[in-house]
Amino acid sequence: MSDTKSYAFEDLELGQEASYARVVTDADIITFADVTGDHNPVHLDASYAATTPFKTPIAHGMLTAGYISTVFGMRLPGPGAIYVSQTLNFRGPVRHGDHVVASVRIVDLMPAKRRARFECLRKVGDKVVLEGEAILMVPGRK
């Protein structure tokens, strides 16, 4: 990823934000299914998905939630940051071909343990399809 950034804990500020955008492809969904073993037909079989409330196949929630991890690992705080916890509230489906934007914003800094708490959102267009919160350990300056 050409726009990798890395922040030490001491460089973080409340309200700091970063995001990652991606179009979800059929290949992404198939690869995720193969890697995880989750071949639920709601993700892979249009005939089956037509019988669900979604009417068309949807991406795995955890595939697109993983884009939040991309923000943390590559943009804010960046390489070296470690997940401590993550909550995820799925608000809507992501379909094949959707343009997804995952964004995070720092809402709390805990200097004693070099941890940061983030608000996490994932949107398709203007619609929030996932919201949650994460806590990360962030390396300090050496």
C-alpha positions, 0 to 999 in steps of 0.5 A: 500500500503506497500511502502507509503511515506510522504514528507513535502514541505520542503523535496521536490526537483526539479527533484524528481520522483515517479511512480506506476505500475499496470496491468489493469484488466477486473474487474478494468474496470467493477468496474470503470464503475459501480462506475462512471456510465460510461458504454460506450460500447467502454470499455465493449462490444467487438462487439461494440469496434470492430467498433471503431478505437481501434478495441478492448475494451479500459480502461476508460481514467480517470481510468488509469489517476487515477493512477497518483493520487495514486502516489501523495497520496501514494508516492510523496508527499504522504498522506496529499497532495491535488490536486489543478489542473491537465491537461491531454492529452490522447495520446493513448489507454490502453487496458485490460491486459496492464501494465501501469506505471504512473510517476510524476516528480517535475518541480517547487516549490512554497514555498509561498503557499507550492505548487509543480508543477509536470510533469505527464506521463503514459506509456504502455511499451515505449509508452506515452499514457497520459501526463499532469501537476499537481499542489498540495498543500503539507503540511509543517513540523509541 
